[in-house]
Amino acid sequence: MAIKRKQDAENEKKRLKNFQLLADAQGIGYGSVDLSENFLSANQHMCDLFGAPLGGLDGKCILDFVANEEGKRKILEGTE
């Protein structure tokens, strides 16, 4: 059972790495956020979209970049 979990974790890491390579090659911005909408990570293209250096979004809340309340509401509705 432990070997299966380890293999599953390794396969997931490979899938994520393949996605990252594909997204980077296509110029797609992507990032991950926690349940409070704080960035955990973002690639260079996503940072460029937000006008931040690589690593500059880490720990920042995506809602801080949204100017109006309706936009914030839509983001929050999408995460429920």
All heavy atoms as a GROMACS GRO file, in nm:
protein
  615
    1MET      N    1   0.082  -0.119   0.000
    1MET     CA    2   0.000   0.000   0.000
    1MET      C    3   0.087   0.126   0.000
    1MET      O    4   0.058   0.220  -0.071
    1MET     CB    5  -0.095  -0.003   0.120
    1MET     CG    6  -0.204   0.102   0.115
    1MET     SD    7  -0.314   0.088  -0.026
    1MET     CE    8  -0.449   0.002   0.045
    2ALA      N    9   0.192   0.127   0.079
    2ALA     CA   10   0.281   0.244   0.086
    2ALA      C   11   0.353   0.265  -0.047
    2ALA      O   12   0.374   0.380  -0.089
    2ALA     CB   13   0.382   0.228   0.199
    3ILE      N   14   0.387   0.156  -0.114
    3ILE     CA   15   0.454   0.167  -0.244
    3ILE      C   16   0.360   0.229  -0.346
    3ILE      O   17   0.400   0.315  -0.425
    3ILE     CB   18   0.504   0.028  -0.291
    3ILE    CG1   19   0.615  -0.021  -0.198
    3ILE    CG2   20   0.553   0.033  -0.434
    3ILE    CD1   21   0.659  -0.164  -0.223
    4LYS      N   22   0.234   0.191  -0.344
    4LYS     CA   23   0.134   0.247  -0.436
    4LYS      C   24   0.118   0.397  -0.414
    4LYS      O   25   0.113   0.474  -0.509
    4LYS     CB   26   0.000   0.176  -0.415
    4LYS     CG   27  -0.115   0.234  -0.491
    4LYS     CD   28  -0.129   0.170  -0.626
    4LYS     CE   29  -0.260   0.208  -0.689
    4LYS     NZ   30  -0.250   0.320  -0.778
    5ARG      N   31   0.110   0.439  -0.288
    5ARG     CA   32   0.097   0.582  -0.259
    5ARG      C   33   0.218   0.659  -0.308
    5ARG      O   34   0.206   0.768  -0.361
    5ARG     CB   35   0.076   0.605  -0.110
    5ARG     CG   36  -0.067   0.580  -0.066
    5ARG     CD   37  -0.084   0.621   0.076
    5ARG     NE   38  -0.002   0.532   0.158
    5ARG     CZ   39  -0.044   0.470   0.267
    5ARG    NH1   40  -0.164   0.493   0.312
    5ARG    NH2   41   0.034   0.390   0.334
    6LYS      N   42   0.336   0.601  -0.289
    6LYS     CA   43   0.459   0.665  -0.335
    6LYS      C   44   0.459   0.678  -0.487
    6LYS      O   45   0.493   0.782  -0.542
    6LYS     CB   46   0.582   0.588  -0.287
    6LYS     CG   47   0.712   0.656  -0.322
    6LYS     CD   48   0.830   0.582  -0.265
    6LYS     CE   49   0.958   0.655  -0.305
    6LYS     NZ   50   1.076   0.587  -0.253
    7GLN      N   51   0.419   0.573  -0.555
    7GLN     CA   52   0.411   0.576  -0.701
    7GLN      C   53   0.308   0.679  -0.748
    7GLN      O   54   0.333   0.752  -0.843
    7GLN     CB   55   0.376   0.438  -0.757
    7GLN     CG   56   0.488   0.338  -0.745
    7GLN     CD   57   0.446   0.198  -0.785
    7GLN    OE1   58   0.327   0.164  -0.780
    7GLN    NE2   59   0.542   0.116  -0.822
    8ASP      N   60   0.194   0.684  -0.680
    8ASP     CA   61   0.091   0.782  -0.716
    8ASP      C   62   0.144   0.925  -0.698
    8ASP      O   63   0.120   1.012  -0.782
    8ASP     CB   64  -0.034   0.763  -0.630
    8ASP     CG   65  -0.113   0.638  -0.668
    8ASP    OD1   66  -0.086   0.581  -0.776
    8ASP    OD2   67  -0.201   0.599  -0.590
    9ALA      N   68   0.215   0.950  -0.590
    9ALA     CA   69   0.272   1.082  -0.565
    9ALA      C   70   0.375   1.117  -0.672
    9ALA      O   71   0.379   1.231  -0.721
    9ALA     CB   72   0.334   1.088  -0.426
   10GLU      N   73   0.458   1.021  -0.710
   10GLU     CA   74   0.558   1.046  -0.813
   10GLU      C   75   0.491   1.073  -0.948
   10GLU      O   76   0.534   1.162  -1.022
   10GLU     CB   77   0.654   0.927  -0.823
   10GLU     CG   78   0.748   0.917  -0.705
   10GLU     CD   79   0.831   0.789  -0.706
   10GLU    OE1   80   0.822   0.710  -0.802
   10GLU    OE2   81   0.904   0.769  -0.607
   11ASN      N   82   0.386   0.998  -0.979
   11ASN     CA   83   0.313   1.020  -1.104
   11ASN      C   84   0.247   1.158  -1.106
   11ASN      O   85   0.245   1.225  -1.209
   11ASN     CB   86   0.208   0.911  -1.125
   11ASN     CG   87   0.269   0.778  -1.162
   11ASN    OD1   88   0.381   0.772  -1.213
   11ASN    ND2   89   0.198   0.670  -1.136
   12GLU      N   90   0.194   1.200  -0.992
   12GLU     CA   91   0.132   1.333  -0.983
   12GLU      C   92   0.236   1.442  -1.004
   12GLU      O   93   0.210   1.541  -1.074
   12GLU     CB   94   0.062   1.351  -0.849
   12GLU     CG   95  -0.011   1.482  -0.836
   12GLU     CD   96  -0.121   1.502  -0.938
   12GLU    OE1   97  -0.177   1.402  -0.987
   12GLU    OE2   98  -0.150   1.618  -0.971
   13LYS      N   99   0.353   1.427  -0.949
   13LYS     CA  100   0.461   1.523  -0.969
   13LYS      C  101   0.499   1.531  -1.117
   13LYS      O  102   0.521   1.640  -1.169
   13LYS     CB  103   0.584   1.486  -0.886
   13LYS     CG  104   0.570   1.516  -0.739
   13LYS     CD  105   0.698   1.479  -0.665
   13LYS     CE  106   0.682   1.498  -0.516
   13LYS     NZ  107   0.803   1.460  -0.443
   14LYS      N  108   0.504   1.417  -1.184
   14LYS     CA  109   0.536   1.414  -1.327
   14LYS      C  110   0.428   1.484  -1.409
   14LYS      O  111   0.458   1.560  -1.500
   14LYS     CB  112   0.554   1.270  -1.376
   14LYS     CG  113   0.681   1.206  -1.329
   14LYS     CD  114   0.690   1.061  -1.378
   14LYS     CE  115   0.811   0.992  -1.320
   14LYS     NZ  116   0.818   0.850  -1.360
   15ARG      N  117   0.301   1.460  -1.375
   15ARG     CA  118   0.190   1.525  -1.447
   15ARG      C  119   0.196   1.677  -1.428
   15ARG      O  120   0.177   1.753  -1.523
   15ARG     CB  121   0.055   1.471  -1.400
   15ARG     CG  122   0.022   1.335  -1.458
   15ARG     CD  123  -0.123   1.297  -1.431
   15ARG     NE  124  -0.149   1.272  -1.291
   15ARG     CZ  125  -0.135   1.154  -1.232
   15ARG    NH1  126  -0.093   1.051  -1.301
   15ARG    NH2  127  -0.161   1.139  -1.104
   16LEU      N  128   0.223   1.721  -1.305
   16LEU     CA  129   0.233   1.864  -1.278
   16LEU      C  130   0.349   1.925  -1.356
   16LEU      O  131   0.335   2.031  -1.415
   16LEU     CB  132   0.248   1.890  -1.128
   16LEU     CG  133   0.263   2.035  -1.087
   16LEU    CD1  134   0.144   2.119  -1.134
   16LEU    CD2  135   0.281   2.047  -0.937
   17LYS      N  136   0.462   1.858  -1.356
   17LYS     CA  137   0.579   1.909  -1.429
   17LYS      C  138   0.549   1.918  -1.578
   17LYS      O  139   0.583   2.017  -1.643
   17LYS     CB  140   0.700   1.819  -1.403
   17LYS     CG  141   0.826   1.870  -1.464
   17LYS     CD  142   0.867   2.001  -1.400
   17LYS     CE  143   1.001   2.047  -1.452
   17LYS     NZ  144   1.034   2.182  -1.408
   18ASN      N  145   0.482   1.818  -1.634
   18ASN     CA  146   0.445   1.821  -1.776
   18ASN      C  147   0.350   1.937  -1.805
   18ASN      O  148   0.363   2.005  -1.906
   18ASN     CB  149   0.383   1.689  -1.818
   18ASN     CG  150   0.484   1.578  -1.830
   18ASN    OD1  151   0.603   1.602  -1.848
   18ASN    ND2  152   0.438   1.455  -1.820
   19PHE      N  153   0.254   1.960  -1.716
   19PHE     CA  154   0.162   2.073  -1.732
   19PHE      C  155   0.239   2.203  -1.729
   19PHE      O  156   0.216   2.292  -1.811
   19PHE     CB  157   0.055   2.073  -1.623
   19PHE     CG  158  -0.025   2.199  -1.622
   19PHE    CD1  159  -0.124   2.221  -1.716
   19PHE    CD2  160   0.001   2.298  -1.528
   19PHE    CE1  161  -0.197   2.340  -1.717
   19PHE    CE2  162  -0.071   2.417  -1.528
   19PHE     CZ  163  -0.170   2.437  -1.622
   20GLN      N  164   0.330   2.217  -1.634
   20GLN     CA  165   0.408   2.339  -1.622
   20GLN      C  166   0.490   2.364  -1.749
   20GLN      O  167   0.495   2.477  -1.798
   20GLN     CB  168   0.500   2.332  -1.500
   20GLN     CG  169   0.425   2.337  -1.370
   20GLN     CD  170   0.513   2.307  -1.250
   20GLN    OE1  171   0.618   2.243  -1.262
   20GLN    NE2  172   0.470   2.351  -1.133
   21LEU      N  173   0.553   2.261  -1.801
   21LEU     CA  174   0.633   2.275  -1.923
   21LEU      C  175   0.546   2.317  -2.041
   21LEU      O  176   0.583   2.406  -2.119
   21LEU     CB  177   0.707   2.144  -1.955
   21LEU     CG  178   0.819   2.107  -1.859
   21LEU    CD1  179   0.868   1.965  -1.889
   21LEU    CD2  180   0.933   2.206  -1.867
   22LEU      N  181   0.429   2.256  -2.053
   22LEU     CA  182   0.337   2.290  -2.161
   22LEU      C  183   0.287   2.434  -2.148
   22LEU      O  184   0.288   2.510  -2.244
   22LEU     CB  185   0.219   2.193  -2.162
   22LEU     CG  186   0.111   2.219  -2.267
   22LEU    CD1  187   0.168   2.205  -2.408
   22LEU    CD2  188  -0.005   2.124  -2.247
   23ALA      N  189   0.245   2.470  -2.029
   23ALA     CA  190   0.193   2.606  -2.007
   23ALA      C  191   0.302   2.710  -2.032
   23ALA      O  192   0.277   2.812  -2.097
   23ALA     CB  193   0.137   2.619  -1.866
   24ASP      N  194   0.422   2.685  -1.983
   24ASP     CA  195   0.532   2.779  -2.004
   24ASP      C  196   0.564   2.793  -2.152
   24ASP      O  197   0.587   2.903  -2.202
   24ASP     CB  198   0.657   2.735  -1.927
   24ASP     CG  199   0.643   2.755  -1.777
   24ASP    OD1  200   0.555   2.833  -1.734
   24ASP    OD2  201   0.721   2.694  -1.703
   25ALA      N  202   0.564   2.682  -2.224
   25ALA     CA  203   0.596   2.686  -2.367
   25ALA      C  204   0.490   2.761  -2.447
   25ALA      O  205   0.521   2.821  -2.549
   25ALA     CB  206   0.610   2.543  -2.420
   26GLN      N  207   0.367   2.759  -2.399
   26GLN     CA  208   0.256   2.825  -2.469
   26GLN      C  209   0.235   2.969  -2.422
   26GLN      O  210   0.148   3.039  -2.472
   26GLN     CB  211   0.126   2.746  -2.451
   26GLN     CG  212   0.130   2.609  -2.511
   26GLN     CD  213   0.149   2.614  -2.661
   26GLN    OE1  214   0.085   2.691  -2.730
   26GLN    NE2  215   0.240   2.533  -2.711
   27GLY      N  216   0.312   3.013  -2.325
   27GLY     CA  217   0.297   3.149  -2.273
   27GLY      C  218   0.173   3.166  -2.187
   27GLY      O  219   0.116   3.274  -2.181
   28ILE      N  220   0.132   3.060  -2.120
   28ILE     CA  221   0.011   3.063  -2.036
   28ILE      C  222   0.050   3.095  -1.892
   28ILE      O  223   0.140   3.034  -1.835
   28ILE     CB  224  -0.061   2.927  -2.042
   28ILE    CG1  225  -0.108   2.899  -2.184
   28ILE    CG2  226  -0.178   2.923  -1.943
   28ILE    CD1  227  -0.159   2.760  -2.205
   29GLY      N  228  -0.021   3.190  -1.834
   29GLY     CA  229   0.001   3.222  -1.694
   29GLY      C  230  -0.078   3.127  -1.606
   29GLY      O  231  -0.196   3.102  -1.631
   30TYR      N  232  -0.014   3.071  -1.507
   30TYR     CA  233  -0.085   2.984  -1.413
   30TYR      C  234  -0.025   3.002  -1.274
   30TYR      O  235   0.089   3.044  -1.258
   30TYR     CB  236  -0.080   2.837  -1.454
   30TYR     CG  237   0.059   2.778  -1.446
   30TYR    CD1  238   0.104   2.718  -1.329
   30TYR    CD2  239   0.145   2.783  -1.554
   30TYR    CE1  240   0.231   2.668  -1.320
   30TYR    CE2  241   0.273   2.732  -1.546
   30TYR     CZ  242   0.316   2.673  -1.429
   30TYR     OH  243   0.443   2.623  -1.420
   31GLY      N  244  -0.105   2.971  -1.176
   31GLY     CA  245  -0.059   2.976  -1.039
   31GLY      C  246  -0.151   2.892  -0.953
   31GLY      O  247  -0.254   2.843  -1.000
   32SER      N  248  -0.112   2.876  -0.830
   32SER     CA  249  -0.199   2.804  -0.736
   32SER      C  250  -0.224   2.894  -0.617
   32SER      O  251  -0.139   2.975  -0.580
   32SER     CB  252  -0.134   2.672  -0.693
   32SER     OG  253  -0.009   2.696  -0.631
   33VAL      N  254  -0.344   2.881  -0.562
   33VAL     CA  255  -0.382   2.960  -0.445
   33VAL      C  256  -0.435   2.867  -0.337
   33VAL      O  257  -0.481   2.757  -0.366
   33VAL     CB  258  -0.490   3.066  -0.480
   33VAL    CG1  259  -0.435   3.170  -0.576
   33VAL    CG2  260  -0.615   3.003  -0.536
   34ASP      N  261  -0.427   2.913  -0.214
   34ASP     CA  262  -0.484   2.835  -0.104
   34ASP      C  263  -0.632   2.867  -0.088
   34ASP      O  264  -0.689   2.942  -0.170
   34ASP     CB  265  -0.405   2.858   0.026
   34ASP     CG  266  -0.410   3.002   0.076
   34ASP    OD1  267  -0.497   3.081   0.031
   34ASP    OD2  268  -0.325   3.037   0.160
   35LEU      N  269  -0.695   2.816   0.013
   35LEU     CA  270  -0.839   2.836   0.032
   35LEU      C  271  -0.876   2.980   0.063
   35LEU      O  272  -0.991   3.019   0.048
   35LEU     CB  273  -0.891   2.743   0.142
   35LEU     CG  274  -0.884   2.593   0.110
   35LEU    CD1  275  -0.926   2.511   0.230
   35LEU    CD2  276  -0.969   2.559  -0.011
   36SER      N  277  -0.778   3.060   0.103
   36SER     CA  278  -0.803   3.202   0.130
   36SER      C  279  -0.768   3.290   0.011
   36SER      O  280  -0.763   3.412   0.023
   36SER     CB  281  -0.721   3.247   0.252
   36SER     OG  282  -0.761   3.176   0.367
   37GLU      N  283  -0.741   3.227  -0.104
   37GLU     CA  284  -0.706   3.296  -0.229
   37GLU      C  285  -0.568   3.361  -0.225
   37GLU      O  286  -0.540   3.453  -0.300
   37GLU     CB  287  -0.813   3.400  -0.267
   37GLU     CG  288  -0.952   3.344  -0.286
   37GLU     CD  289  -0.961   3.240  -0.397
   37GLU    OE1  290  -0.882   3.245  -0.493
   37GLU    OE2  291  -1.048   3.153  -0.387
   38ASN      N  292  -0.480   3.312  -0.138
   38ASN     CA  293  -0.342   3.360  -0.135
   38ASN      C  294  -0.258   3.276  -0.231
   38ASN      O  295  -0.267   3.152  -0.230
   38ASN     CB  296  -0.283   3.351   0.006
   38ASN     CG  297  -0.355   3.440   0.103
   38ASN    OD1  298  -0.378   3.557   0.075
   38ASN    ND2  299  -0.394   3.385   0.216
   39PHE      N  300  -0.178   3.342  -0.312
   39PHE     CA  301  -0.093   3.269  -0.406
   39PHE      C  302   0.007   3.182  -0.330
   39PHE      O  303   0.074   3.228  -0.238
   39PHE     CB  304  -0.014   3.366  -0.495
   39PHE     CG  305  -0.092   3.418  -0.612
   39PHE    CD1  306  -0.146   3.545  -0.608
   39PHE    CD2  307  -0.109   3.341  -0.726
   39PHE    CE1  308  -0.217   3.594  -0.716
   39PHE    CE2  309  -0.180   3.389  -0.834
   39PHE     CZ  310  -0.234   3.516  -0.830
   40LEU      N  311   0.016   3.058  -0.372
   40LEU     CA  312   0.119   2.968  -0.323
   40LEU      C  313   0.237   2.969  -0.419
   40LEU      O  314   0.352   2.958  -0.377
   40LEU     CB  315   0.064   2.825  -0.309
   40LEU     CG  316  -0.052   2.810  -0.213
   40LEU    CD1  317  -0.111   2.670  -0.223
   40LEU    CD2  318  -0.008   2.841  -0.071
   41SER      N  319   0.205   2.981  -0.548
   41SER     CA  320   0.309   2.989  -0.651
   41SER      C  321   0.246   3.043  -0.778
   41SER      O  322   0.124   3.041  -0.795
   41SER     CB  323   0.370   2.851  -0.677
   41SER     OG  324   0.273   2.764  -0.733
   42ALA      N  325   0.330   3.093  -0.866
   42ALA     CA  326   0.284   3.143  -0.996
   42ALA      C  327   0.403   3.142  -1.091
   42ALA      O  328   0.516   3.169  -1.049
   42ALA     CB  329   0.228   3.284  -0.984
   43ASN      N  330   0.377   3.111  -1.219
   43ASN     CA  331   0.487   3.111  -1.314
   43ASN      C  332   0.515   3.254  -1.362
   43ASN      O  333   0.445   3.349  -1.326
   43ASN     CB  334   0.459   3.016  -1.430
   43ASN     CG  335   0.355   3.066  -1.527
   43ASN    OD1  336   0.279   3.159  -1.499
   43ASN    ND2  337   0.349   3.004  -1.644
   44GLN      N  338   0.618   3.267  -1.443
   44GLN     CA  339   0.661   3.399  -1.489
   44GLN      C  340   0.550   3.470  -1.566
   44GLN      O  341   0.528   3.590  -1.550
   44GLN     CB  342   0.786   3.388  -1.578
   44GLN     CG  343   0.838   3.523  -1.624
   44GLN     CD  344   0.889   3.607  -1.509
   44GLN    OE1  345   0.980   3.569  -1.438
   44GLN    NE2  346   0.829   3.724  -1.488
   45HIS      N  347   0.477   3.397  -1.648
   45HIS     CA  348   0.370   3.458  -1.728
   45HIS      C  349   0.260   3.515  -1.639
   45HIS      O  350   0.207   3.623  -1.666
   45HIS     CB  351   0.313   3.359  -1.829
   45HIS     CG  352   0.415   3.309  -1.925
   45HIS    ND1  353   0.472   3.388  -2.022
   45HIS    CD2  354   0.473   3.188  -1.939
   45HIS    CE1  355   0.559   3.319  -2.091
   45HIS    NE2  356   0.562   3.196  -2.043
   46MET      N  357   0.224   3.443  -1.533
   46MET     CA  358   0.123   3.494  -1.440
   46MET      C  359   0.175   3.617  -1.369
   46MET      O  360   0.103   3.717  -1.354
   46MET     CB  361   0.085   3.386  -1.338
   46MET     CG  362  -0.021   3.432  -1.238
   46MET     SD  363  -0.181   3.468  -1.312
   46MET     CE  364  -0.251   3.305  -1.318
   47CYS      N  365   0.299   3.613  -1.326
   47CYS     CA  366   0.359   3.731  -1.260
   47CYS      C  367   0.359   3.850  -1.354
   47CYS      O  368   0.329   3.963  -1.312
   47CYS     CB  369   0.501   3.698  -1.213
   47CYS     SG  370   0.506   3.581  -1.075
   48ASP      N  371   0.390   3.827  -1.481
   48ASP     CA  372   0.387   3.935  -1.579
   48ASP      C  373   0.248   3.997  -1.591
   48ASP      O  374   0.234   4.119  -1.600
   48ASP     CB  375   0.433   3.885  -1.717
   48ASP     CG  376   0.580   3.849  -1.723
   48ASP    OD1  377   0.656   3.888  -1.630
   48ASP    OD2  378   0.620   3.781  -1.819
   49LEU      N  379   0.145   3.913  -1.590
   49LEU     CA  380   0.008   3.963  -1.598
   49LEU      C  381  -0.027   4.056  -1.483
   49LEU      O  382  -0.103   4.150  -1.498
   49LEU     CB  383  -0.092   3.846  -1.601
   49LEU     CG  384  -0.096   3.763  -1.728
   49LEU    CD1  385  -0.180   3.637  -1.707
   49LEU    CD2  386  -0.151   3.844  -1.843
   50PHE      N  387   0.029   4.026  -1.366
   50PHE     CA  388   0.002   4.106  -1.247
   50PHE      C  389   0.106   4.214  -1.224
   50PHE      O  390   0.099   4.288  -1.126
   50PHE     CB  391  -0.009   4.016  -1.124
   50PHE     CG  392  -0.138   3.941  -1.115
   50PHE    CD1  393  -0.151   3.816  -1.173
   50PHE    CD2  394  -0.247   3.994  -1.049
   50PHE    CE1  395  -0.271   3.746  -1.166
   50PHE    CE2  396  -0.367   3.926  -1.041
   50PHE     CZ  397  -0.379   3.801  -1.100
   51GLY      N  398   0.205   4.222  -1.312
   51GLY     CA  399   0.309   4.324  -1.298
   51GLY      C  400   0.402   4.298  -1.181
   51GLY      O  401   0.452   4.392  -1.118
   52ALA      N  402   0.427   4.172  -1.152
   52ALA     CA  403   0.513   4.135  -1.039
   52ALA      C  404   0.634   4.056  -1.090
   52ALA      O  405   0.625   3.989  -1.193
   52ALA     CB  406   0.434   4.050  -0.940
   53PRO      N  407   0.744   4.062  -1.018
   53PRO     CA  408   0.858   3.979  -1.054
   53PRO      C  409   0.829   3.833  -1.021
   53PRO      O  410   0.737   3.804  -0.942
   53PRO     CB  411   0.972   4.033  -0.968
   53PRO     CG  412   0.904   4.090  -0.849
   53PRO     CD  413   0.772   4.144  -0.900
   54LEU      N  414   0.906   3.742  -1.077
   54LEU     CA  415   0.890   3.600  -1.045
   54LEU      C  416   0.903   3.582  -0.894
   54LEU      O  417   0.998   3.631  -0.833
   54LEU     CB  418   0.994   3.516  -1.118
   54LEU     CG  419   0.981   3.365  -1.102
   54LEU    CD1  420   0.846   3.317  -1.155
   54LEU    CD2  421   1.094   3.294  -1.174
   55GLY      N  422   0.806   3.516  -0.833
   55GLY     CA  423   0.803   3.499  -0.688
   55GLY      C  424   0.734   3.613  -0.616
   55GLY      O  425   0.706   3.603  -0.497
   56GLY      N  426   0.702   3.720  -0.689
   56GLY     CA  427   0.643   3.837  -0.627
   56GLY      C  428   0.497   3.823  -0.588
   56GLY      O  429   0.445   3.906  -0.514
   57LEU      N  430   0.431   3.721  -0.638
   57LEU     CA  431   0.291   3.699  -0.601
   57LEU      C  432   0.276   3.606  -0.482
   57LEU      O  433   0.171   3.603  -0.417
   57LEU     CB  434   0.213   3.640  -0.720
   57LEU     CG  435   0.197   3.730  -0.841
   57LEU    CD1  436   0.125   3.656  -0.953
   57LEU    CD2  437   0.123   3.858  -0.805
   58ASP      N  438   0.380   3.531  -0.451
   58ASP     CA  439   0.373   3.432  -0.343
   58ASP      C  440   0.330   3.498  -0.213
   58ASP      O  441   0.387   3.598  -0.170
   58ASP     CB  442   0.508   3.363  -0.323
   58ASP     CG  443   0.551   3.281  -0.444
   58ASP    OD1  444   0.475   3.273  -0.541
   58ASP    OD2  445   0.661   3.224  -0.439
   59GLY      N  446   0.222   3.444  -0.154
   59GLY     CA  447   0.171   3.496  -0.028
   59GLY      C  448   0.074   3.612  -0.042
   59GLY      O  449   0.007   3.649   0.053
   60LYS      N  450   0.062   3.669  -0.162
   60LYS     CA  451  -0.031   3.781  -0.182
   60LYS      C  452  -0.169   3.725  -0.215
   60LYS      O  453  -0.184   3.621  -0.277
   60LYS     CB  454   0.019   3.869  -0.296
   60LYS     CG  455   0.152   3.936  -0.266
   60LYS     CD  456   0.166   4.062  -0.342
   60LYS     CE  457   0.287   4.143  -0.314
   60LYS     NZ  458   0.391   4.101  -0.230
   61CYS      N  459  -0.270   3.797  -0.176
   61CYS     CA  460  -0.408   3.756  -0.201
   61CYS      C  461  -0.452   3.806  -0.338
   61CYS      O  462  -0.435   3.923  -0.371
   61CYS     CB  463  -0.500   3.812  -0.094
   61CYS     SG  464  -0.671   3.759  -0.114
   62ILE      N  465  -0.509   3.716  -0.418
   62ILE     CA  466  -0.554   3.753  -0.552
   62ILE      C  467  -0.659   3.864  -0.546
   62ILE      O  468  -0.668   3.948  -0.635
   62ILE     CB  469  -0.605   3.630  -0.630
   62ILE    CG1  470  -0.618   3.662  -0.778
   62ILE    CG2  471  -0.733   3.577  -0.570
   62ILE    CD1  472  -0.642   3.543  -0.865
   63LEU      N  473  -0.736   3.868  -0.437
   63LEU     CA  474  -0.841   3.969  -0.424
   63LEU      C  475  -0.783   4.111  -0.413
   63LEU      O  476  -0.851   4.207  -0.446
   63LEU     CB  477  -0.930   3.938  -0.305
   63LEU     CG  478  -1.006   3.806  -0.312
   63LEU    CD1  479  -1.082   3.781  -0.184
   63LEU    CD2  480  -1.098   3.801  -0.432
   64ASP      N  481  -0.659   4.122  -0.370
   64ASP     CA  482  -0.595   4.254  -0.360
   64ASP      C  483  -0.572   4.316  -0.498
   64ASP      O  484  -0.549   4.436  -0.508
   64ASP     CB  485  -0.460   4.244  -0.287
   64ASP     CG  486  -0.477   4.208  -0.140
   64ASP    OD1  487  -0.590   4.225  -0.087
   64ASP    OD2  488  -0.380   4.161  -0.080
   65PHE      N  489  -0.579   4.236  -0.602
   65PHE     CA  490  -0.556   4.284  -0.738
   65PHE      C  491  -0.686   4.315  -0.812
   65PHE      O  492  -0.684   4.358  -0.927
   65PHE     CB  493  -0.475   4.181  -0.818
   65PHE     CG  494  -0.338   4.158  -0.764
   65PHE    CD1  495  -0.313   4.057  -0.674
   65PHE    CD2  496  -0.233   4.240  -0.803
   65PHE    CE1  497  -0.185   4.036  -0.623
   65PHE    CE2  498  -0.105   4.221  -0.753
   65PHE     CZ  499  -0.082   4.119  -0.663
   66VAL      N  500  -0.800   4.290  -0.746
   66VAL     CA  501  -0.930   4.312  -0.808
   66VAL      C  502  -0.987   4.443  -0.756
   66VAL      O  503  -0.999   4.464  -0.635
   66VAL     CB  504  -1.027   4.195  -0.776
   66VAL    CG1  505  -1.162   4.217  -0.840
   66VAL    CG2  506  -0.966   4.063  -0.823
   67ALA      N  507  -1.020   4.534  -0.850
   67ALA     CA  508  -1.058   4.670  -0.813
   67ALA      C  509  -1.200   4.683  -0.759
   67ALA      O  510  -1.226   4.765  -0.672
   67ALA     CB  511  -1.041   4.764  -0.933
   68ASN      N  512  -1.294   4.605  -0.810
   68ASN     CA  513  -1.433   4.628  -0.768
   68ASN      C  514  -1.491   4.510  -0.691
   68ASN      O  515  -1.444   4.397  -0.700
   68ASN     CB  516  -1.521   4.662  -0.890
   68ASN     CG  517  -1.528   4.548  -0.989
   68ASN    OD1  518  -1.562   4.437  -0.953
   68ASN    ND2  519  -1.495   4.575  -1.115
   69GLU      N  520  -1.594   4.539  -0.615
   69GLU     CA  521  -1.655   4.438  -0.528
   69GLU      C  522  -1.722   4.326  -0.607
   69GLU      O  523  -1.722   4.212  -0.564
   69GLU     CB  524  -1.754   4.503  -0.432
   69GLU     CG  525  -1.688   4.594  -0.330
   69GLU     CD  526  -1.583   4.523  -0.247
   69GLU    OE1  527  -1.608   4.410  -0.199
   69GLU    OE2  528  -1.474   4.580  -0.231
   70GLU      N  529  -1.779   4.359  -0.722
   70GLU     CA  530  -1.844   4.254  -0.803
   70GLU      C  531  -1.741   4.152  -0.850
   70GLU      O  532  -1.766   4.032  -0.849
   70GLU     CB  533  -1.917   4.315  -0.923
   70GLU     CG  534  -1.991   4.210  -1.004
   70GLU     CD  535  -2.069   4.268  -1.120
   70GLU    OE1  536  -2.088   4.390  -1.126
   70GLU    OE2  537  -2.111   4.188  -1.205
   71GLY      N  538  -1.624   4.200  -0.892
   71GLY     CA  539  -1.518   4.110  -0.935
   71GLY      C  540  -1.473   4.020  -0.820
   71GLY      O  541  -1.451   3.900  -0.839
   72LYS      N  542  -1.459   4.077  -0.702
   72LYS     CA  543  -1.420   3.998  -0.585
   72LYS      C  544  -1.526   3.893  -0.553
   72LYS      O  545  -1.494   3.778  -0.522
   72LYS     CB  546  -1.398   4.089  -0.465
   72LYS     CG  547  -1.274   4.176  -0.478
   72LYS     CD  548  -1.257   4.266  -0.358
   72LYS     CE  549  -1.133   4.355  -0.380
   72LYS     NZ  550  -1.105   4.440  -0.266
   73ARG      N  551  -1.654   3.933  -0.562
   73ARG     CA  552  -1.762   3.840  -0.535
   73ARG      C  553  -1.758   3.721  -0.632
   73ARG      O  554  -1.775   3.606  -0.592
   73ARG     CB  555  -1.897   3.912  -0.545
   73ARG     CG  556  -2.017   3.824  -0.513
   73ARG     CD  557  -2.149   3.899  -0.526
   73ARG     NE  558  -2.168   3.967  -0.654
   73ARG     CZ  559  -2.198   3.906  -0.770
   73ARG    NH1  560  -2.212   3.776  -0.773
   73ARG    NH2  561  -2.215   3.975  -0.880
   74LYS      N  562  -1.732   3.750  -0.760
   74LYS     CA  563  -1.728   3.642  -0.860
   74LYS      C  564  -1.615   3.544  -0.832
   74LYS      O  565  -1.631   3.423  -0.848
   74LYS     CB  566  -1.716   3.701  -1.000
   74LYS     CG  567  -1.843   3.766  -1.047
   74LYS     CD  568  -1.828   3.821  -1.186
   74LYS     CE  569  -1.958   3.886  -1.231
   74LYS     NZ  570  -1.949   3.937  -1.367
   75ILE      N  571  -1.501   3.597  -0.791
   75ILE     CA  572  -1.389   3.509  -0.757
   75ILE      C  573  -1.427   3.421  -0.638
   75ILE      O  574  -1.405   3.299  -0.640
   75ILE     CB  575  -1.262   3.590  -0.728
   75ILE    CG1  576  -1.209   3.653  -0.857
   75ILE    CG2  577  -1.156   3.504  -0.661
   75ILE    CD1  578  -1.097   3.750  -0.838
   76LEU      N  579  -1.484   3.480  -0.536
   76LEU     CA  580  -1.520   3.404  -0.418
   76LEU      C  581  -1.629   3.302  -0.447
   76LEU      O  582  -1.627   3.191  -0.394
   76LEU     CB  583  -1.564   3.498  -0.305
   76LEU     CG  584  -1.451   3.583  -0.247
   76LEU    CD1  585  -1.507   3.687  -0.150
   76LEU    CD2  586  -1.346   3.497  -0.179
   77GLU      N  587  -1.723   3.335  -0.534
   77GLU     CA  588  -1.828   3.239  -0.571
   77GLU      C  589  -1.769   3.120  -0.644
   77GLU      O  590  -1.815   3.008  -0.627
   77GLU     CB  591  -1.933   3.306  -0.661
   77GLU     CG  592  -2.026   3.397  -0.587
   77GLU     CD  593  -2.121   3.471  -0.681
   77GLU    OE1  594  -2.111   3.454  -0.804
   77GLU    OE2  595  -2.206   3.546  -0.630
   78GLY      N  596  -1.667   3.143  -0.722
   78GLY     CA  597  -1.604   3.035  -0.798
   78GLY      C  598  -1.525   2.939  -0.713
   78GLY      O  599  -1.489   2.831  -0.758
   79THR      N  600  -1.496   2.975  -0.590
   79THR     CA  601  -1.417   2.889  -0.504
   79THR      C  602  -1.500   2.816  -0.399
   79THR      O  603  -1.448   2.744  -0.317
   79THR     CB  604  -1.306   2.970  -0.432
   79THR    OG1  605  -1.366   3.072  -0.353
   79THR    CG2  606  -1.210   3.030  -0.531
   80GLU      N  607  -1.629   2.837  -0.402
   80GLU     CA  608  -1.716   2.770  -0.302
   80GLU      C  609  -1.741   2.627  -0.341
   80GLU      O  610  -1.737   2.586  -0.450
   80GLU     CB  611  -1.849   2.845  -0.290
   80GLU     CG  612  -1.832   2.981  -0.228
   80GLU     CD  613  -1.962   3.060  -0.221
   80GLU    OE1  614  -2.061   3.021  -0.286
   80GLU    OE2  615  -1.963   3.159  -0.150
   0.00000   0.00000   0.00000
